[in-house]
Amino acid sequence: MSKRNEILKAASAVIASQGLSNLTLDAVAKEAGVSKGGLLYHFPSKDALIEGMSRFAIDEFNQEVEKEQEQTKSFIQAYAQATLNDLEHPQSLNLDTSLLAAIGNNHDLLHPWQEQYEKWDKQIRNGGENVNLSLIIRFVCDGLWFSKMFGLQPIEKERQDRMMKYLFTLLEKESNV
């Protein structure tokens, strides 16, 4: 693992164990076992570190989507399955919640997410499936994710699975018309 990724993992560990308010460059350097200068070489500011964490989270999710897409060939189905998989990992959700809180303090840090959503939108629009239904599925996935992340009456896994199966059945019918 690269030193940069070790630092990002250390930042995640600091947030998970101490909370976002204790995410400092000193705490991350200590957790990563590097000097503060070594950390600053990779991330010259706390905002740069948070942006790096966002990009790392996006990259990990995209890898999960790619893995799922090998099974389904459908981008939107892979996106949905990757989302459902992510919902089963509370540590990932805690980190995502902390990242969103940090980003809420500086909207410039939304840029990596905005770029990525544009890419996902293009993949959906060029995926060869019913675009409207594919977008509905994406928004359902995002809603499930936010619901679980913030504890806003998240639904149980069995119901999520049934709902996605229903939507995928509709997608298959609509895409073959």
OpenMM code with the backbone's topology and positions (N, CA, C; nanometers):
from openmm import Vec3, app, unit

residues = "MET SER LYS ARG ASN GLU ILE LEU LYS ALA ALA SER ALA VAL ILE ALA SER GLN GLY LEU SER ASN LEU THR LEU ASP ALA VAL ALA LYS GLU ALA GLY VAL SER LYS GLY GLY LEU LEU TYR HIS PHE PRO SER LYS ASP ALA LEU ILE GLU GLY MET SER ARG PHE ALA ILE ASP GLU PHE ASN GLN GLU VAL GLU LYS GLU GLN GLU GLN THR LYS SER PHE ILE GLN ALA TYR ALA GLN ALA THR LEU ASN ASP LEU GLU HIS PRO GLN SER LEU ASN LEU ASP THR SER LEU LEU ALA ALA ILE GLY ASN ASN HIS ASP LEU LEU HIS PRO TRP GLN GLU GLN TYR GLU LYS TRP ASP LYS GLN ILE ARG ASN GLY GLY GLU ASN VAL ASN LEU SER LEU ILE ILE ARG PHE VAL CYS ASP GLY LEU TRP PHE SER LYS MET PHE GLY LEU GLN PRO ILE GLU LYS GLU ARG GLN ASP ARG MET MET LYS TYR LEU PHE THR LEU LEU GLU LYS GLU SER ASN VAL".split()
positions = [
    Vec3(0.0854, -0.1179, 0.0000),
    Vec3(0.0000, 0.0000, 0.0000),
    Vec3(0.0898, 0.1240, 0.0000),
    Vec3(0.0538, 0.2227, -0.0800),
    Vec3(0.1338, 0.3448, -0.0888),
    Vec3(0.1230, 0.4243, 0.0414),
    Vec3(0.2212, 0.5073, 0.0657),
    Vec3(0.2211, 0.5920, 0.1858),
    Vec3(0.0979, 0.6832, 0.1845),
    Vec3(0.0633, 0.7322, 0.0673),
    Vec3(-0.0554, 0.8182, 0.0541),
    Vec3(-0.1807, 0.7445, 0.1020),
    Vec3(-0.1991, 0.6208, 0.0571),
    Vec3(-0.3162, 0.5431, 0.0990),
    Vec3(-0.3102, 0.5079, 0.2468),
    Vec3(-0.1897, 0.4849, 0.2991),
    Vec3(-0.1758, 0.4594, 0.4428),
    Vec3(-0.2222, 0.5814, 0.5224),
    Vec3(-0.1879, 0.6994, 0.4743),
    Vec3(-0.2304, 0.8226, 0.5414),
    Vec3(-0.3824, 0.8370, 0.5345),
    Vec3(-0.4410, 0.8060, 0.4197),
    Vec3(-0.5870, 0.8135, 0.4061),
    Vec3(-0.6559, 0.7145, 0.4994),
    Vec3(-0.6020, 0.5937, 0.5086),
    Vec3(-0.6588, 0.4941, 0.6017),
    Vec3(-0.6446, 0.5433, 0.7454),
    Vec3(-0.5308, 0.6051, 0.7765),
    Vec3(-0.5095, 0.6586, 0.9112),
    Vec3(-0.6108, 0.7688, 0.9416),
    Vec3(-0.6378, 0.8547, 0.8446),
    Vec3(-0.7375, 0.9607, 0.8644),
    Vec3(-0.8749, 0.8997, 0.8912),
    Vec3(-0.9084, 0.7951, 0.8177),
    Vec3(-1.0357, 0.7248, 0.8407),
    Vec3(-1.0399, 0.6666, 0.9808),
    Vec3(-0.9279, 0.6103, 1.0248),
    Vec3(-0.9214, 0.5513, 1.1589),
    Vec3(-0.9377, 0.6586, 1.2662),
    Vec3(-0.8784, 0.7749, 1.2457),
    Vec3(-0.8930, 0.8846, 1.3419),
    Vec3(-1.0393, 0.9261, 1.3514),
    Vec3(-1.1049, 0.9416, 1.2380),
    Vec3(-1.2468, 0.9794, 1.2391),
    Vec3(-1.3294, 0.8719, 1.3087),
    Vec3(-1.3038, 0.7450, 1.2760),
    Vec3(-1.3818, 0.6349, 1.3339),
    Vec3(-1.3628, 0.6258, 1.4848),
    Vec3(-1.2407, 0.6468, 1.5321),
    Vec3(-1.2142, 0.6277, 1.6748),
    Vec3(-1.2327, 0.7544, 1.7576),
    Vec3(-1.2084, 0.8709, 1.6972),
    Vec3(-1.2091, 0.9947, 1.7758),
    Vec3(-1.3117, 1.0976, 1.7297),
    Vec3(-1.3719, 1.0743, 1.6134),
    Vec3(-1.4700, 1.1685, 1.5614),
    Vec3(-1.4078, 1.2737, 1.4723),
    Vec3(-1.4917, 1.3338, 1.3900),
    Vec3(-1.4461, 1.4328, 1.2927),
    Vec3(-1.3806, 1.5529, 1.3592),
    Vec3(-1.4320, 1.5938, 1.4739),
    Vec3(-1.3773, 1.7131, 1.5395),
    Vec3(-1.2315, 1.6941, 1.5802),
    Vec3(-1.1880, 1.5692, 1.5929),
    Vec3(-1.0491, 1.5406, 1.6294),
    Vec3(-0.9620, 1.5045, 1.5099),
    Vec3(-1.0135, 1.5244, 1.3903),
    Vec3(-0.9329, 1.5006, 1.2707),
    Vec3(-0.8391, 1.6196, 1.2526),
    Vec3(-0.7170, 1.6014, 1.2982),
    Vec3(-0.6136, 1.7031, 1.2808),
    Vec3(-0.4982, 1.6395, 1.2054),
    Vec3(-0.4178, 1.7230, 1.1439),
    Vec3(-0.3018, 1.6703, 1.0721),
    Vec3(-0.2070, 1.5998, 1.1681),
    Vec3(-0.1929, 1.6535, 1.2906),
    Vec3(-0.1069, 1.5884, 1.3903),
    Vec3(-0.1590, 1.4497, 1.4260),
    Vec3(-0.2909, 1.4388, 1.4483),
    Vec3(-0.3493, 1.3089, 1.4849),
    Vec3(-0.3333, 1.2082, 1.3723),
    Vec3(-0.3515, 1.2535, 1.2493),
    Vec3(-0.3388, 1.1632, 1.1343),
    Vec3(-0.1935, 1.1203, 1.1168),
    Vec3(-0.1000, 1.2149, 1.1308),
    Vec3(0.0421, 1.1811, 1.1183),
    Vec3(0.0807, 1.0766, 1.2229),
    Vec3(0.0346, 1.0962, 1.3449),
    Vec3(0.0650, 1.0004, 1.4520),
    Vec3(0.0065, 0.8632, 1.4194),
    Vec3(-0.1199, 0.8593, 1.3775),
    Vec3(-0.1863, 0.7326, 1.3442),
    Vec3(-0.1173, 0.6628, 1.2272),
    Vec3(-0.0695, 0.7409, 1.1308),
    Vec3(-0.0047, 0.6835, 1.0118),
    Vec3(0.1412, 0.6475, 1.0370),
    Vec3(0.1955, 0.6957, 1.1492),
    Vec3(0.3362, 0.6685, 1.1782),
    Vec3(0.4306, 0.7452, 1.0867),
    Vec3(0.3895, 0.8665, 1.0498),
    Vec3(0.4745, 0.9516, 0.9660),
    Vec3(0.4930, 1.0862, 1.0359),
    Vec3(0.5933, 1.1592, 0.9931),
    Vec3(0.6117, 1.2936, 1.0465),
    Vec3(0.5038, 1.3845, 0.9881),
    Vec3(0.4813, 1.4962, 1.0549),
    Vec3(0.3839, 1.5906, 1.0010),
    Vec3(0.4311, 1.6403, 0.8642),
    Vec3(0.5618, 1.6584, 0.8482),
    Vec3(0.6168, 1.6984, 0.7186),
    Vec3(0.5882, 1.5950, 0.6113),
    Vec3(0.5978, 1.4671, 0.6487),
    Vec3(0.5669, 1.3597, 0.5545),
    Vec3(0.4215, 1.3624, 0.5125),
    Vec3(0.3346, 1.3910, 0.6084),
    Vec3(0.1921, 1.4024, 0.5763),
    Vec3(0.1684, 1.5232, 0.4859),
    Vec3(0.2322, 1.6358, 0.5194),
    Vec3(0.2130, 1.7580, 0.4411),
    Vec3(0.2655, 1.7439, 0.2989),
    Vec3(0.3610, 1.6559, 0.2784),
    Vec3(0.4108, 1.6298, 0.1433),
    Vec3(0.2982, 1.5769, 0.0546),
    Vec3(0.2165, 1.4883, 0.1114),
    Vec3(0.1058, 1.4282, 0.0364),
    Vec3(-0.0210, 1.5137, 0.0406),
    Vec3(-0.0449, 1.5758, 0.1548),
    Vec3(-0.1671, 1.6541, 0.1757),
    Vec3(-0.1296, 1.7852, 0.2447),
    Vec3(-0.1164, 1.8934, 0.1692),
    Vec3(-0.0665, 2.0190, 0.2257),
    Vec3(-0.1620, 2.0897, 0.3223),
    Vec3(-0.2850, 2.0403, 0.3347),
    Vec3(-0.3813, 2.1016, 0.4268),
    Vec3(-0.4848, 1.9966, 0.4681),
    Vec3(-0.5609, 2.0317, 0.5699),
    Vec3(-0.6689, 1.9430, 0.6134),
    Vec3(-0.7720, 1.9271, 0.5020),
    Vec3(-0.8012, 2.0352, 0.4313),
    Vec3(-0.8960, 2.0261, 0.3199),
    Vec3(-0.8444, 1.9322, 0.2115),
    Vec3(-0.7144, 1.9381, 0.1835),
    Vec3(-0.6559, 1.8476, 0.0833),
    Vec3(-0.6680, 1.7028, 0.1300),
    Vec3(-0.6522, 1.6811, 0.2599),
    Vec3(-0.6676, 1.5463, 0.3159),
    Vec3(-0.8121, 1.4987, 0.3002),
    Vec3(-0.9070, 1.5845, 0.3318),
    Vec3(-1.0486, 1.5475, 0.3197),
    Vec3(-1.0840, 1.5216, 0.1736),
    Vec3(-1.0324, 1.6042, 0.0830),
    Vec3(-1.0562, 1.5799, -0.0593),
    Vec3(-0.9950, 1.4467, -0.1013),
    Vec3(-0.8764, 1.4173, -0.0496),
    Vec3(-0.8130, 1.2884, -0.0786),
    Vec3(-0.8963, 1.1723, -0.0271),
    Vec3(-0.9554, 1.1892, 0.0912),
    Vec3(-1.0418, 1.0848, 0.1464),
    Vec3(-1.1650, 1.0653, 0.0584),
    Vec3(-1.2199, 1.1752, 0.0089),
    Vec3(-1.3358, 1.1653, -0.0809),
    Vec3(-1.2987, 1.0884, -0.2067),
    Vec3(-1.1873, 1.1251, -0.2663),
    Vec3(-1.1445, 1.0575, -0.3896),
    Vec3(-1.1164, 0.9093, -0.3640),
    Vec3(-1.0599, 0.8789, -0.2480),
    Vec3(-1.0328, 0.7397, -0.2115),
    Vec3(-1.1640, 0.6628, -0.1966),
    Vec3(-1.2629, 0.7235, -0.1290),
    Vec3(-1.3939, 0.6588, -0.1111),
    Vec3(-1.4611, 0.6370, -0.2464),
    Vec3(-1.4519, 0.7355, -0.3339),
    Vec3(-1.5090, 0.7230, -0.4686),
    Vec3(-1.4409, 0.6099, -0.5439),
    Vec3(-1.3081, 0.6061, -0.5376),
    Vec3(-1.2329, 0.5011, -0.6079),
    Vec3(-1.2704, 0.3622, -0.5575),
    Vec3(-1.2825, 0.3479, -0.4248),
    Vec3(-1.3202, 0.2173, -0.3691),
    Vec3(-1.4600, 0.1770, -0.4153),
    Vec3(-1.5530, 0.2713, -0.4162),
    Vec3(-1.6886, 0.2408, -0.4611),
    Vec3(-1.6878, 0.2042, -0.6092),
    Vec3(-1.6134, 0.2781, -0.6891),
    Vec3(-1.6055, 0.2474, -0.8324),
    Vec3(-1.5467, 0.1087, -0.8570),
    Vec3(-1.4498, 0.0693, -0.7761),
    Vec3(-1.3941, -0.0658, -0.7891),
    Vec3(-1.5006, -0.1702, -0.7595),
    Vec3(-1.5832, -0.1439, -0.6607),
    Vec3(-1.6929, -0.2350, -0.6271),
    Vec3(-1.7940, -0.2403, -0.7421),
    Vec3(-1.8240, -0.1261, -0.8023),
    Vec3(-1.9155, -0.1226, -0.9168),
    Vec3(-1.8574, -0.2044, -1.0316),
    Vec3(-1.7289, -0.1852, -1.0605),
    Vec3(-1.6645, -0.2603, -1.1694),
    Vec3(-1.6694, -0.4106, -1.1429),
    Vec3(-1.6450, -0.4487, -1.0183),
    Vec3(-1.6508, -0.5908, -0.9817),
    Vec3(-1.7912, -0.6463, -1.0043),
    Vec3(-1.8908, -0.5706, -0.9623),
    Vec3(-2.0296, -0.6134, -0.9810),
    Vec3(-2.0674, -0.6147, -1.1286),
    Vec3(-2.0131, -0.5221, -1.2055),
    Vec3(-2.0479, -0.5135, -1.3471),
    Vec3(-1.9946, -0.6338, -1.4249),
    Vec3(-1.8898, -0.6968, -1.3748),
    Vec3(-1.8409, -0.8196, -1.4382),
    Vec3(-1.9475, -0.9289, -1.4315),
    Vec3(-2.0325, -0.9227, -1.3286),
    Vec3(-2.1381, -1.0220, -1.3099),
    Vec3(-2.2631, -0.9881, -1.3907),
    Vec3(-2.3009, -0.8589, -1.3925),
    Vec3(-2.4306, -0.8217, -1.4490),
    Vec3(-2.4235, -0.7586, -1.5874),
    Vec3(-2.3116, -0.7001, -1.6215),
    Vec3(-2.2921, -0.6259, -1.7471),
    Vec3(-2.3692, -0.4939, -1.7498),
    Vec3(-2.4614, -0.4744, -1.6587),
    Vec3(-2.5423, -0.3532, -1.6539),
    Vec3(-2.4811, -0.2567, -1.5529),
    Vec3(-2.4504, -0.1343, -1.5979),
    Vec3(-2.3922, -0.0374, -1.5052),
    Vec3(-2.4861, -0.0088, -1.3888),
    Vec3(-2.6125, 0.0199, -1.4162),
    Vec3(-2.7030, 0.0603, -1.3090),
    Vec3(-2.7278, -0.0539, -1.2105),
    Vec3(-2.7335, -0.1765, -1.2587),
    Vec3(-2.7490, -0.2891, -1.1661),
    Vec3(-2.6228, -0.3057, -1.0811),
    Vec3(-2.5064, -0.2848, -1.1418),
    Vec3(-2.3813, -0.2934, -1.0668),
    Vec3(-2.3734, -0.1814, -0.9629),
    Vec3(-2.4161, -0.0616, -1.0016),
    Vec3(-2.4187, 0.0521, -0.9094),
    Vec3(-2.5095, 0.0200, -0.7902),
    Vec3(-2.6259, -0.0344, -0.8194),
    Vec3(-2.7215, -0.0679, -0.7137),
    Vec3(-2.6650, -0.1752, -0.6212),
    Vec3(-2.6060, -0.2796, -0.6781),
    Vec3(-2.5518, -0.3869, -0.5950),
    Vec3(-2.4346, -0.3365, -0.5110),
    Vec3(-2.3511, -0.2520, -0.5684),
    Vec3(-2.2394, -0.1948, -0.4923),
    Vec3(-2.2915, -0.1096, -0.3768),
    Vec3(-2.4006, -0.0369, -0.4013),
    Vec3(-2.4616, 0.0428, -0.2951),
    Vec3(-2.5136, -0.0480, -0.1844),
    Vec3(-2.5852, -0.1534, -0.2216),
    Vec3(-2.6382, -0.2464, -0.1211),
    Vec3(-2.5243, -0.3109, -0.0426),
    Vec3(-2.4156, -0.3443, -0.1099),
    Vec3(-2.2992, -0.4009, -0.0405),
    Vec3(-2.2425, -0.3000, 0.0589),
    Vec3(-2.2336, -0.1742, 0.0175),
    Vec3(-2.1794, -0.0687, 0.1030),
    Vec3(-2.2654, -0.0497, 0.2276),
    Vec3(-2.3957, -0.0674, 0.2122),
    Vec3(-2.4866, -0.0501, 0.3256),
    Vec3(-2.4642, -0.1545, 0.4346),
    Vec3(-2.3988, -0.2623, 0.3996),
    Vec3(-2.3734, -0.3693, 0.4967),
    Vec3(-2.2451, -0.3469, 0.5767),
    Vec3(-2.1757, -0.2363, 0.5515),
    Vec3(-2.0489, -0.2082, 0.6196),
    Vec3(-2.0612, -0.0802, 0.7016),
    Vec3(-2.0960, -0.0920, 0.8309),
    Vec3(-2.1177, 0.0264, 0.9142),
    Vec3(-1.9960, 0.1190, 0.9209),
    Vec3(-1.8755, 0.0630, 0.9179),
    Vec3(-1.7564, 0.1474, 0.9256),
    Vec3(-1.7490, 0.2391, 0.8037),
    Vec3(-1.7837, 0.1861, 0.6890),
    Vec3(-1.7859, 0.2660, 0.5667),
    Vec3(-1.8890, 0.3772, 0.5785),
    Vec3(-2.0055, 0.3455, 0.6325),
    Vec3(-2.1107, 0.4467, 0.6475),
    Vec3(-2.0699, 0.5543, 0.7465),
    Vec3(-2.0009, 0.5156, 0.8557),
    Vec3(-1.9547, 0.6142, 0.9530),
    Vec3(-1.8557, 0.7105, 0.8892),
    Vec3(-1.7655, 0.6562, 0.8092),
    Vec3(-1.6690, 0.7406, 0.7403),
    Vec3(-1.7403, 0.8330, 0.6424),
    Vec3(-1.8346, 0.7793, 0.5671),
    Vec3(-1.9076, 0.8605, 0.4703),
    Vec3(-1.9831, 0.9737, 0.5396),
    Vec3(-2.0434, 0.9441, 0.6545),
    Vec3(-2.1148, 1.0461, 0.7306),
    Vec3(-2.0189, 1.1558, 0.7739),
    Vec3(-1.9017, 1.1155, 0.8228),
    Vec3(-1.8018, 1.2131, 0.8661),
    Vec3(-1.7516, 1.2965, 0.7493),
    Vec3(-1.7304, 1.2319, 0.6353),
    Vec3(-1.6867, 1.3057, 0.5166),
    Vec3(-1.7908, 1.4090, 0.4758),
    Vec3(-1.9178, 1.3697, 0.4783),
    Vec3(-2.0238, 1.4641, 0.4417),
    Vec3(-2.0293, 1.5814, 0.5390),
    Vec3(-2.0080, 1.5530, 0.6674),
    Vec3(-2.0061, 1.6613, 0.7660),
    Vec3(-1.8906, 1.7569, 0.7378),
    Vec3(-1.7749, 1.7023, 0.7062),
    Vec3(-1.6585, 1.7859, 0.6754),
    Vec3(-1.6821, 1.8670, 0.5492),
    Vec3(-1.7399, 1.8044, 0.4491),
    Vec3(-1.7668, 1.8716, 0.3224),
    Vec3(-1.8708, 1.9817, 0.3422),
    Vec3(-1.9635, 1.9584, 0.4350),
    Vec3(-2.0659, 2.0585, 0.4630),
    Vec3(-2.0081, 2.1904, 0.5111),
    Vec3(-1.8880, 2.1844, 0.5685),
    Vec3(-1.8212, 2.3057, 0.6155),
    Vec3(-1.7468, 2.3784, 0.5040),
    Vec3(-1.7243, 2.3112, 0.3915),
    Vec3(-1.6511, 2.3718, 0.2799),
    Vec3(-1.7036, 2.3114, 0.1501),
    Vec3(-1.7912, 2.3823, 0.0844),
    Vec3(-1.8571, 2.3293, -0.0354),
    Vec3(-1.7616, 2.3060, -0.1516),
    Vec3(-1.6423, 2.3662, -0.1474),
    Vec3(-1.5427, 2.3383, -0.2515),
    Vec3(-1.5025, 2.1911, -0.2496),
    Vec3(-1.5175, 2.1275, -0.1334),
    Vec3(-1.4796, 1.9867, -0.1199),
    Vec3(-1.5807, 1.8926, -0.1847),
    Vec3(-1.6921, 1.9474, -0.2311),
    Vec3(-1.7911, 1.8665, -0.3042),
    Vec3(-1.7450, 1.8341, -0.4463),
    Vec3(-1.6454, 1.9051, -0.4947),
    Vec3(-1.6041, 1.8922, -0.6346),
    Vec3(-1.5780, 1.7475, -0.6778),
    Vec3(-1.5033, 1.6655, -0.6018),
    Vec3(-1.4821, 1.5268, -0.6471),
    Vec3(-1.6128, 1.4499, -0.6628),
    Vec3(-1.7079, 1.4746, -0.5728),
    Vec3(-1.8367, 1.4052, -0.5799),
    Vec3(-1.9178, 1.4551, -0.6984),
    Vec3(-1.9140, 1.5857, -0.7245),
    Vec3(-1.9856, 1.6400, -0.8396),
    Vec3(-1.9311, 1.5822, -0.9698),
    Vec3(-1.7986, 1.5765, -0.9800),
    Vec3(-1.7360, 1.5172, -1.0992),
    Vec3(-1.7798, 1.3725, -1.1174),
    Vec3(-1.7792, 1.2978, -1.0061),
    Vec3(-1.8117, 1.1561, -1.0148),
    Vec3(-1.9574, 1.1345, -1.0517),
    Vec3(-2.0475, 1.2132, -0.9943),
    Vec3(-2.1890, 1.1981, -1.0292),
    Vec3(-2.2127, 1.2302, -1.1763),
    Vec3(-2.1376, 1.3253, -1.2316),
    Vec3(-2.1484, 1.3528, -1.3753),
    Vec3(-2.1065, 1.2301, -1.4564),
    Vec3(-1.9995, 1.1638, -1.4138),
    Vec3(-1.9532, 1.0429, -1.4837),
    Vec3(-2.0570, 0.9315, -1.4728),
    Vec3(-2.1122, 0.9132, -1.3526),
    Vec3(-2.2138, 0.8093, -1.3355),
    Vec3(-2.3355, 0.8405, -1.4214),
    Vec3(-2.3734, 0.9678, -1.4283),
    Vec3(-2.4879, 1.0064, -1.5100),
    Vec3(-2.4633, 0.9712, -1.6570),
    Vec3(-2.3438, 0.9977, -1.7057),
    Vec3(-2.3108, 0.9629, -1.8450),
    Vec3(-2.3164, 0.8120, -1.8664),
    Vec3(-2.2673, 0.7364, -1.7679),
    Vec3(-2.2721, 0.5902, -1.7809),
    Vec3(-2.4163, 0.5410, -1.7856),
    Vec3(-2.5009, 0.6017, -1.7055),
    Vec3(-2.6426, 0.5640, -1.7059),
    Vec3(-2.7054, 0.5992, -1.8407),
    Vec3(-2.6805, 0.7187, -1.8888),
    Vec3(-2.7413, 0.7650, -2.0144),
    Vec3(-2.6898, 0.6880, -2.1359),
    Vec3(-2.5683, 0.6346, -2.1267),
    Vec3(-2.5100, 0.5597, -2.2386),
    Vec3(-2.5154, 0.4088, -2.2173),
    Vec3(-2.5881, 0.3653, -2.1142),
    Vec3(-2.5884, 0.2243, -2.0777),
    Vec3(-2.6771, 0.1348, -2.1616),
    Vec3(-2.7596, 0.1933, -2.2475),
    Vec3(-2.8442, 0.1122, -2.3335),
    Vec3(-2.9715, 0.0628, -2.2672),
    Vec3(-2.9953, 0.1047, -2.1443),
    Vec3(-3.1173, 0.0644, -2.0745),
    Vec3(-3.2080, 0.1867, -2.0631),
    Vec3(-3.3300, 0.1643, -2.0209),
    Vec3(-3.4253, 0.2727, -2.0039),
    Vec3(-3.3640, 0.3780, -1.9105),
    Vec3(-3.3375, 0.4964, -1.9644),
    Vec3(-3.2667, 0.6000, -1.8888),
    Vec3(-3.3486, 0.6481, -1.7700),
    Vec3(-3.4774, 0.6737, -1.7901),
    Vec3(-3.5595, 0.7235, -1.6795),
    Vec3(-3.5643, 0.6241, -1.5643),
    Vec3(-3.5858, 0.4985, -1.5953),
    Vec3(-3.5907, 0.3975, -1.4902),
    Vec3(-3.4526, 0.3787, -1.4264),
    Vec3(-3.3485, 0.3865, -1.5054),
    Vec3(-3.2126, 0.3767, -1.4510),
    Vec3(-3.1844, 0.4912, -1.3543),
    Vec3(-3.2294, 0.6115, -1.3896),
    Vec3(-3.2115, 0.7252, -1.2992),
    Vec3(-3.2936, 0.7076, -1.1720),
    Vec3(-3.4140, 0.6540, -1.1848),
    Vec3(-3.4953, 0.6254, -1.0660),
    Vec3(-3.4204, 0.5280, -0.9755),
    Vec3(-3.3619, 0.4248, -1.0324),
    Vec3(-3.2866, 0.3265, -0.9530),
    Vec3(-3.1693, 0.3946, -0.8836),
    Vec3(-3.0994, 0.4826, -0.9552),
    Vec3(-2.9867, 0.5529, -0.8929),
    Vec3(-3.0332, 0.6369, -0.7748),
    Vec3(-3.1459, 0.7076, -0.7929),
    Vec3(-3.1961, 0.7897, -0.6837),
    Vec3(-3.2483, 0.7043, -0.5682),
    Vec3(-3.3047, 0.5896, -0.5966),
    Vec3(-3.3456, 0.4968, -0.4903),
    Vec3(-3.2220, 0.4523, -0.4123),
    Vec3(-3.1160, 0.4177, -0.4835),
    Vec3(-2.9910, 0.3759, -0.4175),
    Vec3(-2.9374, 0.4867, -0.3275),
    Vec3(-2.9334, 0.6088, -0.3815),
    Vec3(-2.8851, 0.7212, -0.3016),
    Vec3(-2.9738, 0.7426, -0.1793),
    Vec3(-3.1044, 0.7283, -0.1973),
    Vec3(-3.1962, 0.7430, -0.0850),
    Vec3(-3.1756, 0.6362, 0.0209),
    Vec3(-3.1556, 0.5119, -0.0222),
    Vec3(-3.1272, 0.4042, 0.0731),
    Vec3(-2.9998, 0.4343, 0.1510),
    Vec3(-2.9002, 0.4819, 0.0795),
    Vec3(-2.7709, 0.5116, 0.1402),
    Vec3(-2.7841, 0.6224, 0.2445),
    Vec3(-2.8499, 0.7339, 0.2083),
    Vec3(-2.8680, 0.8442, 0.3022),
    Vec3(-2.9549, 0.8027, 0.4204),
    Vec3(-3.0591, 0.7264, 0.3952),
    Vec3(-3.1466, 0.6788, 0.5011),
    Vec3(-3.0687, 0.5970, 0.6039),
    Vec3(-2.9857, 0.5066, 0.5546),
    Vec3(-2.9065, 0.4219, 0.6449),
    Vec3(-2.7985, 0.5047, 0.7142),
    Vec3(-2.7330, 0.5911, 0.6389),
    Vec3(-2.6228, 0.6690, 0.6927),
    Vec3(-2.6684, 0.7594, 0.8069),
    Vec3(-2.7854, 0.8193, 0.7923),
    Vec3(-2.8334, 0.9123, 0.8932),
    Vec3(-2.9368, 0.8509, 0.9873),
    Vec3(-2.9630, 0.7209, 0.9736),
    Vec3(-3.0575, 0.6539, 1.0617),
    Vec3(-3.2000, 0.7038, 1.0448),
    Vec3(-3.2378, 0.7380, 0.9219),
    Vec3(-3.3719, 0.7897, 0.8940),
    Vec3(-3.4618, 0.6764, 0.8460),
    Vec3(-3.5036, 0.5948, 0.9386),
    Vec3(-3.5875, 0.4788, 0.9131),
    Vec3(-3.5363, 0.3933, 0.7970),
    Vec3(-3.4123, 0.3471, 0.8082),
    Vec3(-3.3611, 0.2599, 0.7012),
    Vec3(-3.4407, 0.1301, 0.6971),
    Vec3(-3.4558, 0.0770, 0.5774),
    Vec3(-3.5312, -0.0474, 0.5639),
    Vec3(-3.4356, -0.1663, 0.5709),
    Vec3(-3.4909, -0.2789, 0.6125),
    Vec3(-3.4090, -0.3988, 0.6313),
    Vec3(-3.3618, -0.4531, 0.4960),
    Vec3(-3.2548, -0.5295, 0.5016),
    Vec3(-3.1894, -0.5821, 0.3821),
    Vec3(-3.2857, -0.6608, 0.2931),
    Vec3(-3.3708, -0.7438, 0.3517),
    Vec3(-3.4630, -0.8251, 0.2721),
    Vec3(-3.5554, -0.7371, 0.1883),
    Vec3(-3.6036, -0.6293, 0.2482),
    Vec3(-3.6923, -0.5388, 0.1747),
    Vec3(-3.6139, -0.4637, 0.0660),
    Vec3(-3.4915, -0.4237, 0.0974),
    Vec3(-3.4065, -0.3598, -0.0042),
    Vec3(-3.3900, -0.4529, -0.1240),
    Vec3(-3.3582, -0.5782, -0.0942),
    Vec3(-3.3362, -0.6760, -0.2011),
    Vec3(-3.4621, -0.6961, -0.2854),
    Vec3(-3.5788, -0.7063, -0.2197),
    Vec3(-3.7046, -0.7229, -0.2941),
    Vec3(-3.7334, -0.6006, -0.3806),
    Vec3(-3.7097, -0.4839, -0.3254),
    Vec3(-3.7344, -0.3607, -0.3989),
    Vec3(-3.6438, -0.3530, -0.5223),
    Vec3(-3.5170, -0.3859, -0.5058),
    Vec3(-3.4253, -0.3802, -0.6193),
    Vec3(-3.4599, -0.4869, -0.7228),
    Vec3(-3.4995, -0.6041, -0.6772),
    Vec3(-3.5391, -0.7091, -0.7714),
    Vec3(-3.6574, -0.6613, -0.8549),
    Vec3(-3.7532, -0.5978, -0.7897),
    Vec3(-3.8697, -0.5436, -0.8604),
    Vec3(-3.8261, -0.4391, -0.9639),
    Vec3(-3.7399, -0.3474, -0.9225),
    Vec3(-3.6936, -0.2431, -1.0144),
    Vec3(-3.6131, -0.3010, -1.1303),
    Vec3(-3.5318, -0.4028, -1.1023),
    Vec3(-3.4528, -0.4649, -1.2094),
    Vec3(-3.5427, -0.5397, -1.3074),
    Vec3(-3.6504, -0.5997, -1.2565),
    Vec3(-3.7463, -0.6671, -1.3445),
    Vec3(-3.8121, -0.5643, -1.4368),
    Vec3(-3.8526, -0.4513, -1.3791),
    Vec3(-3.9091, -0.3431, -1.4612),
    Vec3(-3.8074, -0.2939, -1.5639),
    Vec3(-3.6839, -0.2783, -1.5215),
    Vec3(-3.5791, -0.2293, -1.6108),
    Vec3(-3.5588, -0.3239, -1.7283),
    Vec3(-3.5576, -0.4521, -1.6979),
    Vec3(-3.5398, -0.5512, -1.8046),
    Vec3(-3.6557, -0.5447, -1.9042),
    Vec3(-3.7791, -0.5359, -1.8518),
    Vec3(-3.8963, -0.5274, -1.9400),
    Vec3(-3.8934, -0.3996, -2.0238),
    Vec3(-3.8637, -0.2876, -1.9602),
    Vec3(-3.8638, -0.1582, -2.0291),
    Vec3(-3.7503, -0.1479, -2.1310),
    Vec3(-3.6383, -0.2104, -2.1007),
    Vec3(-3.5224, -0.2013, -2.1896),
    Vec3(-3.5363, -0.2918, -2.3106),
    Vec3(-3.6218, -0.3933, -2.3006),
    Vec3(-3.6405, -0.4872, -2.4116),
    Vec3(-3.7608, -0.4530, -2.4981),
    Vec3(-3.8271, -0.3432, -2.4665),
    Vec3(-3.9471, -0.3053, -2.5424),
    Vec3(-3.9083, -0.2510, -2.6780),
] * unit.nanometer
topology = app.Topology()
chain = topology.addChain("A")
for resn in residues:
    res = topology.addResidue(resn, chain)
    for name in ("N", "CA", "C"):
        topology.addAtom(name, app.Element.getBySymbol(name[0]), res)
